[in-house]
Amino acid sequence: MSTAKVKIDKALLDKIKKFAEMSGYSSPEEFIAHCLEKEVAKIEQADSEEEVKKKLKGLGYIG
């Protein structure tokens, strides 16, 4: 598996570490990957490009 580095705010990383441990994940990286996979799956299920744009706008990724 190929990996890449992503910068995350320290305060958010601290929360991620806490919740990853509480939820039984083996690492914060595993928790983050799982969360991202779930969000990508939601977007992939969209019926149209316009629906994808609305979801991304709702998540604050696009304006």
Secondary structure, DSSP 8 states (H G I E B T S, - for coil): ---------HHHHHHHHHHHHHTT-SSHHHHHHHHHHHHHHHHHT-SSHHHHHHHHHHTTS--
